[in-house]
Amino acid sequence: MILLLLAILGLLLWHLALALGTEPSRVTEEASHCPHCRKQLEKAWLSCPYCHARIQHECSACGGRKLVDQNYCPFCGQAEKARDL
């Protein structure tokens, strides 16, 4: 009986280890590229230092950063017209 419980526990732990090992990370650092010149950018940059294109701006409602071409803020959902600066 104890051997059966240990086997079941071992299978559960093995399945849990597999599930944790294959789950994608929630925090990923994706490489961002300028939509105009395609050079690599850092996430925090508001404009491209190579071609000077505006990449993101602050939402007028919550102050979160969003891409210039997004019509809705991903943080608060506020609708906002895309603007070119």
Summary of the structure (lengths in Angstrom):
residues: 85
radius of gyration: 22.5
end to end distance: 71.6
largest distance: 71.6
contacts: 167
relative contact order: 0.11
helix: 25%
strand: 16%
